[in-house]
Amino acid sequence: MLKNPLKIVADENIPALESMFGAGSASHIQIQRVAGREMSAAQLEDADVLLVRSITQVNQALLNNARRIKMVGTATIGTDHVDQAYLLDRGIPFFNAPGCNADAVVEYVLTVIHNILHDRKAVLKDLTVGIIGVGNVGGRLYERLRLLGVKLLINDPPRQHSEAPCAGEPKEQSKEQSGKKSFVDLQTVLQQSDIICMHTPLVKEGLWPTQHLVREEELMALKPGAVLINAGRGPVIDNQALLACLQQRDDLTVVLDVWENEPRLEPALVERTLIATPHIAGYSYDGKLRGTHMLRCRFAEVFGLAQPKPLADYLPQALIHRVAVTNDVAIHDLMNLVYDPFRDDRALRKTLSCHDQPQQFDLLRKNYPVRREFASMTVSGISDTDKANMLKNLGFTVELA
C-alpha cells in the first residue's frame, strides 16, 4: 500500500493506464498524460514514474531535473530511444515490453503479403521469403511462415554469432525437426528472396550496425519483381537510395510502415510505394494493452504493490469476433476483415499535401482506431482441414464444421 502519492507522467497514446494502475482522484496514483514527441524536462520535475513510447528520447537532457524518478518504462519492444547507460548510472530501473506488439507487426506483414499475392495470383508456398532480423518480431514471423511450409532465408549476424535460436522457434526441436534454415549473408537474402521483410532494431555502432544496412548497392541487387517490406526501423533502409532505386526500377514492390526522419515524410517516396502507413504495424489494441500490462507488472515489483488482473480481463470482445464461412473463403478476405492495411495507406496519403504533414502523421497515430489481432476472431464453418490448419497457423481461432 502506498503511503505517499505517486505521479506518473505518460505518453498520451498508452491505453488503459488509469484502469490498470488504479489512478484517480481517490487514489494515491496520479497520471499526467502528455504528447510523447513534445515531452519536456519541466513536465518531469515532480514525476516519480515515466512511461513512454518510441517517439520520446529518454536521456539526460529530459531527466536531468527529475530528481524523484524511480522508474522508467517504454510500452514498446524497441529501446533505441532510451539512454540505458544514463539510467543505470543514476540507478533508475528501466523496463521495456518485449514482444508486446510482435504479433500485431507479424499480422500486418502477413496481411500485406497475402493481399499482394492475391493481386498477382501467386501462391506463397511457391516463393522464397527472406527475413532480416529474427528477434521478437522476425522470429515470430519466421515461425508462422515455417508452419505454412514457406521456403525461408534468414539473416541475423548477432544471433548467428551467439548461435541462439530464432525467437518463436521451439527450443526443444532440432534444426531438422523445426525446418530451420541456416543463416545466410545479407546479399543472399536480398538476391534470392521474392519477398524481403525487415525486422532489425536500429543499431548505430558496434560490430553489427543496422543504420543504412540496405543502401543503393543492396537495393539494385534485389531480384526482379521482388517485394520489400519494412515494418521495423525506418533508417535501416537508406530512404534516399530507395527512392533513387525505385525511380530506375518499376518492377519492385515496396511497403513501408517506418520512415527515415519521421514524422516528416518524403512525398516522392510515398508515391512510389504500394502501401504506405504511419508507423502503426504494431498498433493493435491487443498489443498496446499487452505493453501497458507488462509495465504495470514491473511497476508492482518496483513499488511493492499487488500484481494486476490477467491481461484477458482488460481485453474487450472484438466488434467482429465470429464469422461463419465456407471452404471457398479467401484467406486475404478474412485478414482484411480483421485489419485492412489499405485503409491506413489512404489515410496517410491524404496528409501529404497538408502544410502540417508531420503533425498529421502524429495525429494518425494518436487517433488510431481500435484494431484487433487474428486470435480475436473465431472462424467457423470450414470442413477443409488443410485450410483450417492454415488459418490456425496464421493465428486465427478456428472451429471445424
N, C-alpha and C positions, 0 to 999 in steps of 0.2 A: 504494500500500500504506500502510495506516495505521500510524503509529509509536506513537501513544498511543491508549488505549481511548476509545471514544465511547459516551456514554449517550444513548439515545433514550427520551423519555417520550411515550407514545402513548395515544390513546383505545382502550379495550379492545375496541371494536367495529370497528376497522380490521383486515381479514383479511390473512393471508399475509405479515405483516411479517417474521417470523423467516426464512421461506424466501426471500423476495425480497431482504432486507437482509443475509442471511448471518449472522444473530446466533446466539449460542450460547456455551456455556462455553469453547470453544476459540477463540472469535472475539474480535477487538478491538471488536466492536459488541455492546453490551448493551441490551436493550429492557425498559423497565418499563411495563407496561400499567396504566392507572388508569381509573376511571369518569369519563367526559367531563364530566358535569354537576357533578361534585364535585371536579374538578381544583383543586389549591391551589398557592399560591406556594411553600410549603415543599417540595412534591414536585419543583419545578423548579430548586432552588438549585444542584444539581450536574449539570443536564442540558445537553447540547450541542445537541440537536435536539428540537423539539416538533412532534408530529403530532396534529392534532385533527380532529373532525367539527364539524357546525354547532351543537352544543349547548354548546360551550365558548366563553366570551367571552375572547378573547385581547386583553389590554390592559396598561397599565402596572401595574395592581394585581396581575395574575398574574405579570408578568415582572420586576418591579422588583428582585428579589433574584437573578434568574437571570443572573448575570454571564458565564456560559460559553456562552450560547445563540448558535449560529452559523447556525441555520436554523429557520424556522417554516413548516409546511405544513398545509394543510387538504385532506382527501380528499373535497372537495365542490366543486360548481360555485360555490355562493354564497360571498360573502366578507363579508357584513354583520355577522358575528360577530367580525371581526378589525379592530383599530385599526391600519390600514396606515400611517397617518401616524406613529404612535409607533414602529413597526418601522423605518420609513425613517429617522427621526431617530436611531435607535440603530445604523443600518447593518446591520440584520439582514435577510438575504434572505428574502423571503416568496413562497410558491408555492401556488396552488390547483390544482384538477384540472378545468379547463373541459371540459364535455362528457362527463365520465366516466360519469355515470349518466343522461344525457339520454335515451338510447334506452329505458331502463327506465321513466322517467316517461312518455314518449310511449306506450309499450305499455300501461302502467297505464290511461292515458286512453282509448286505443283500445279496450281490453277493456271498460272501464266503458261506453263509448258503445255498443258492439255488443250488450252484454247488455241495456241499457235499450231499444234499438231492437228487439231480438228480442221482448221482452215486449210492446212496443207494436205489433208487426207493422208497423214503419215501415222505410223504406229510406233509407240515409244520403244517397244522391245526390239525394233529393227535399228535403233540408233545407239550411239555411244554418248553418255553423259559424263562430263568432266566436272569434278568438284574441287575447287581450290580453297583449302581450309576445311578441316573436318573436326572442328570443335563442337560446341553445343549445337549450333545450327547445322553446319555442314555434315556433322556426324549423324544427326537425325535424318537429314535428307538422304544421306547415303543408305541408312538402314531401310527407309521406306522404299527407295528405288531398288535396293537389293531384293527385298521381298517380292517386288513386282517382276523380278527377273531381268532387270535392265543391265546392260554392259556398262561398267563404271571405270573411270580413270580418276585417281585421286592424287593430289599434290599438297603436301603439308610438311615442309622440311623440319620444323621444330618437333613435330610429333613423330616423324620418321626417325629423327636422331635419337629421341628418347625411347623409340620402339613401343610407344603407348598405343593401345587400340583406339580405333575411331570411337568418338563419343557415340553412343547408341548401339555399338556393336556388342553382341553378347560375349562377355569376357570368358565364359566357360567353354566357348566353342573354339575349335581350331580354325586356322585360315581356310582349310579345305571345307570344313563344315559350314562356315559362315559365308563362303563365297567371296571372301575378301580378296581384292586385287592388290598387288604390290604397289607401293608408292612409285610414282614416276615423276620425272622432272617437269617443270612448268611448260617447256616447249612442247613436250609430248602431249600434254593435256590440251594445249591450245591448238596444235596442228592436227590432232586426231579426233577431237570431240565434235559431235554435231551440236551439242548444247553445252555451254560452259556456265557454271554457277559460281559466283564469287562470294566466299564467306569467311574471309580472313579478318582479324582485328586490324586496326590501324597502328602500325609499329614504325616509328620514325628512325630508330637507330638500333644498334646491336648486330648480331650475326645474321638475322633474317628480317630486315626491314621490309615493310609492305607498301609504304607510300610510293605511288607510281610504280608498283610492281608490274603493271601492264602498261607498256608505252607503245610508241609508234611501231617499233620493230615487231613486238609481240602481236599487235593488232593486225598488222598487214600479213602475218603468218597464219591467221585464222583460216580454217577450212572453208572452201566455197559454200555459201548458204548457211553458215553457222549461226547459232543463236547465242548471244551473250547476255547474261542476266547478272546484274549487280544489286544485291539486297543486303550487302554487308557494310562497307565503309566507302564513301564517295571517292576520297583521294587514292584509293588502291588502284584505280584506273586514271591515267592522265587524261583528263576530260578534253583538253585542247587537242591532244593527239587522237583521241577518239573521234572528235568532230572532223579533223582532217582526214582520218581514215574513211569515215562514212561519206565524206564528200567525194572520195575516189571509188568507193566500193558500195554499190547499191544492192549487193547480194546478201549483205549481213543484216540480221535482225537483232535489235538491241532493246533491252528492257532495263530501265534504271529506276530504282527507288531511292537511291542515295546519290549525292552530287558533291563535287568539289565546290567550296565557297558557299555552302548552304547558309542562309536561305536564299541567297541571290543566285539565280539560275542563268545559264546561257541559252537564250531562246532558240538560237540556231541548232543547238544540240538537242533540245527538247523536241524540236520539229522533226528531227531525223530518227527519233526513237519510235518504236511501235507502241510501247506502253511506258508512260512516264508518271510516277507517283511521288507524293511529297514525304518520303521517309516514313512510311506507315506500314511497311511489310509486317512488322511485329505488333501492330496496333489492334490486336484482337482484345475484346473485353476480358476474355478469359486470361490472356497473358498479362494485361495490366493489373487485374486483381491478384493474379499469382505473384506479381512483383511486389505489390503492396503488402500482401500476406507474408511474404518472405522477410520483408523489412520489419513487419510487426513482430514476427518471431524473434528476430535479433534484438529488437527494442525491449522485448520482455526479458531477454537474457541480460542485457546491459543494466537495466534498472530493477531487476529482481521482481518482475511482475508475472502474473499468470499468462500462459500462452493463449492465443486467440482460438476461437472456434475453428473447426476444419474449413478449408477453402470452399468446399462444396456448399456450406451453409450460407455463403455470401453470393454464390453464383445463381442468378435468376434463370428460370426456364427460357430457352430461346423462343423468339416470336414464331419462328418456323422450326419446330422441334421434332416433327414426324411427317414423313411423306410416304405415300404408297405408290409404287411404281411397277412397271412391267420389266421383263428381262431385256427389252429393247431400249431401255433408258440410256441416254448418252452420259458418260461419266462427267464430261465437262459441264453439262447442264446441271447436274447435281452440285458440282463445285460452285458454279456461278450462283446457285440458289443460296448458298451459304455466304459466298464472297464474290463480288463482281469487280475485278480489277479495272475494267474499262470505265466504271463509274468514277473511280479515283483519278483515272487518266483524264477524263473530261473535265473534272473539277480543277485539276492543276493547269490544264491548257488555258482555261478561261482567265487565269491570273496573269498570263504572260504579257498582256497588253496593259495591265494596270500600272500606274505610276508608282504604287507602293507594293510592287510584286513581292519583295521579301516579307513584308508584313502579312500579305495574303497567304503566303506559304505557311507561315506560323499559324494563321487562323484556321487553315485547313486541318492542321494537326490538333489545335486546341478544340475545335468544334467537330472533331471526327465522330461520325455516327457509330452506334453500337454495332460491332461486328463479332460474330462468334466463330468458334473453331468447328471443324468437321465433326468431332465427337459429340457436339451438342445436338446433332440431328440423327434421328433414328430412321433408317431406310427399311421399309417392309415391302413384301410382295414379290421379292426376287426368288426364283427357284433354281436359277443357274448358279451352281456352287462356285464356278470359276469367277463369275462376275461378283458374286457375294464376297469371295475371298479378296478380290481386287479392291473392293470398297473398304473392307476391313483393314487391309494393308495400307490404304491411303489415310485411314483414320476415322472413317465413319462408323457409327453404331449400326449394326445390321441385324435384322430379324428375317430369317429364311421363311419363305412361304410354305 
